Amino acid sequence: MATGHYELKKSSKGLYHFILKASNGEVILSSEMYASKASAENGIVSVQSNAPHEAQFEVKISSCNRPYFVLRAKNHQVIGTSQIFSSESAAKNGVRSVIKHGSTPHVRDVNA
């Protein structure tokens, strides 16, 4: 059975970020940029612990008037952001996908 996974990446500017991919390979959540690999790894741990809780998600409206969502830690800090969706129902499906795949222990270090 295929499961989701995280990809941990280092940018050309030396910063780190991660993406969460669903079992079909689609990107379902992206992190901010972190100064260190350890900080990005801590961000993954935070997503793993917060993703199962629907109350940690907030659907918002972008500047182009389309929905997206954020995942917040218990301290209300944003730890992941979705893509822009065509409808609120599509955004809610995205939330369900992060709830389903976010607790995965699988992390791929793309730069390793």
Secondary structure, DSSP 4 states (H G I P E B T S, - for coil): ----EEEEEE-TTS-EEEEEE-TTS-EEEE---BSSHHHHHHHHHHHHHHTT-GGGEEEEE-TTS-EEEEEE-TTS-EEEE----SSHHHHHHHHHHHHHHTT---EEETT-
